[in-house]
Amino acid sequence: MNVSELKKMLEKYPNDMKILTTRHSDYILIEESEWSVVNGVAQDGWWVMRSHKTMSAENKKSEKEYLLLEGN
């Protein structure tokens, strides 16, 4: 999903609806501080490896920015 697709999906919901995320076996309300932009490297088309100092030059050149919503 990209930001454009997320915005379109959110249009379906009421503006005052609260947003939750999972925390262990329950939920918590999402706060703005839980969203951030991170660097990562797409792997196998469905998961993204965290960027780190010791990653290969090949991975480094494939690094991109992603919008991250913190979770468990």
PyMOL commands that set and color helices and strands:
alter all, ss='L'
color gray80, all
select helices_A, chain A and resi 3-10+32-34+57-61
alter helices_A, ss='H'
color red, helices_A
select strands_A, chain A and resi 20-23+26-29+35-43+47-50+64-69
alter strands_A, ss='S'
color yellow, strands_A
deselect
rebuild
show_as cartoon
